Amino acid sequence: MMPLRVLVISESTGPPLGADISVSNYAPEDISRISSLGNFSAAVLAGDDPATLMALRAKEEWIASPIFALDPALAEHPLSDGPLPQDFKAFLEVVEDRSRKISSDLEYTVDTAILTYLWKIETRRLAASLQLRHSHLYEYVQLTAFGVTNAPKWLAEAEDRGWIARDSVIDRTRNCGDCGGAHLNYVDRCPFCEALDISAEQAIHCFTCGLVEEEGSFNRGQRMVCPKCQTALKHIGTDYDRPIERYRCRDCGERFNDGKVKATCLECGSINAQSDLLTRTYRSYCIGPAGESLLRLGRSPDAAVQPFGEAVGRQQFLWTLNWLNEIAHGPGRSASVVKIVCRGLPFEHDEGQRTVLALRSQIGALLSPTDVLLHYDPETMLLLLPSDGLDRLQGLVKDLEGISASKLSGEFVLEIDSVLLPLPEIATNAMQWLAQFAEERKCV
């Protein structure tokens, strides 16, 4: 085993880490030179500046490496691996052993970097952390630091492909239905005019004349006298009673028992009924079985062959595409490939995720047992229609347009594109053609 080398970022000499560990000390301002200094097993930060941690983690070769912090506050940062382990040498040896199991053929991408980050230390999780200044209150800081621009969409795709798996629920927030902000102010309003100027008042109902007024207007020293009919009110239930309405609106004068609770968004100013608020569930994620296989094999593993009618993996879809392209005969009986792009799918909140599942279910109900479905990414579905050529294609497009017009969600738009087989480009390089077809966004 190669000697363990540890990088210590400190303004002075770093702490002793053991006789079997080689230590290299560098000041925070020297981080820009660290990439040329050889391989390190880990880094230890002696300071308390989060910028140092973020700068180090932003470097490609340090995305997945262990980084520990001596400062307790910095050790709690989402990009830190915490304080120094008790048996530092044994910990690093475990990390080195897991690192050796990663395939040397693994291509570096943002996706594989994140999966490597999760794999190297078994206890690592992708977890949302509380960020009070963030409009949504929670943020997946690790994904942002690693270059992911749309964390909800990345998480949805990675979970669909089995790269990551759900670990535990961290929190759940209610969010503005307009802008999605989680900074909300819940206040009671008048249920009649929705004004804010309401007050708690105990009223008196005079049985003699029917007057209902605030209790204070009936007080006459030690007695209660109706200010309208001058009747002395002595016995509750006989002369008077107290209405159940406990509040009065100073704007419209109406009385009521309970106010209407509404949430004002402190981000955009929208006033939301509680039923209009969106729910966001924040979870932590660990590496999934397909993620482990990808790291060990250096490529996406061949998915198990799925029965007709169920979504298949890319390898099975590509094999079927090649086969259909070879046997396609004439325009009347030729197979077709259909792309369905669902623009504006709301992955951020729970209601949106239910919409996504409902949409997939409705599209799935349109397919025949011989159609082949691939969830290419969270927004894109690819279909292989093996028979009936243009007639089958036109019928499916009409049904899809019906789903789009049904307003399952007011946000998303279905865009549909299709081609008939055979195509010479598929025979030349089916994988390249499929990627180009799926990612081309000029749908009609």
Secondary structure as UniProt FT lines:
FT   STRAND          4..9
FT   TURN            19..20
FT   STRAND          21..26
FT   HELIX           28..36
FT   STRAND          42..45
FT   HELIX           50..57
FT   HELIX           60..62
FT   STRAND          67..69
FT   HELIX           72..75
FT   TURN            78..79
FT   HELIX           88..100
FT   TURN            104..105
FT   HELIX           110..120
FT   TURN            122..123
FT   STRAND          126..127
FT   STRAND          129..130
FT   TURN            132..133
FT   TURN            135..136
FT   STRAND          138..139
FT   HELIX           141..145
FT   TURN            146..147
FT   HELIX           151..160
FT   TURN            161..162
FT   STRAND          164..175
FT   TURN            177..179
FT   STRAND          184..189
FT   TURN            191..193
FT   STRAND          198..200
FT   STRAND          203..206
FT   TURN            207..209
FT   STRAND          212..214
FT   HELIX           215..218
FT   STRAND          219..220
FT   TURN            221..222
FT   STRAND          223..225
FT   TURN            227..229
FT   TURN            237..239
FT   STRAND          240..241
FT   STRAND          247..249
FT   TURN            250..252
FT   STRAND          255..256
FT   STRAND          260..265
FT   TURN            266..268
FT   STRAND          271..273
FT   HELIX           274..276
FT   STRAND          278..287
FT   HELIX           289..297
FT   TURN            308..309
FT   HELIX           314..327
FT   HELIX           330..333
FT   STRAND          336..343
FT   HELIX           350..365
FT   TURN            369..370
FT   STRAND          372..377
FT   TURN            378..379
FT   STRAND          380..385
FT   HELIX           389..405
FT   TURN            406..407
FT   STRAND          413..420
FT   HELIX           424..428
FT   HELIX           430..439
//
